[in-house]
């Protein structure tokens, strides 16, 4: 016999499929949602739908945004000659939070992983190379994670960019190996940025 009704089980399954949410948390959230007022549940469901409908990738840097060009790319005060390459929007947010990086970004939405079958065409690399040939870029800072995939991606990109003559640097390995950039404190991030080395 099923412990809960089909609808509750379905909700628990959907929540448990989200990253970082185990079965216990999914149950807790499901019961919490059932206990919420109709108005709040509608608001939550509406926020999810509206975010999904309205958020897309910035035409230039591929970061998630509500507008065609994101606020960073359209900010006249940013240094338009430097691009920092990150794996995902959360890494970009981590560097933005330091408030000390003034250049532009490029979000790859992933990293090259032969083991997982993720190749260069599966991340937003073509878009980066297109920017390098159309914008006046003097330095590309490779800030992918220091995991195997992040290092592989950095090496691959640096080999692609080298022939263009554009300066390519890699953030210092003060960032713990395998560490997700978003969990690293701002001081460590700044040290990694300032200690970047030529590739
Ligand atoms: Zn942008």
Boltz pocket constraint, residues with backbone or C-beta under 6 A from the ligand:
constraints:
  - pocket:
      binder: B
      contacts: [[A, 58], [A, 59], [A, 60], [A, 61], [A, 62], [A, 63], [A, 69], [A, 70], [A, 71], [A, 72], [A, 73], [A, 74], [A, 105]]
      max_distance: 6.0
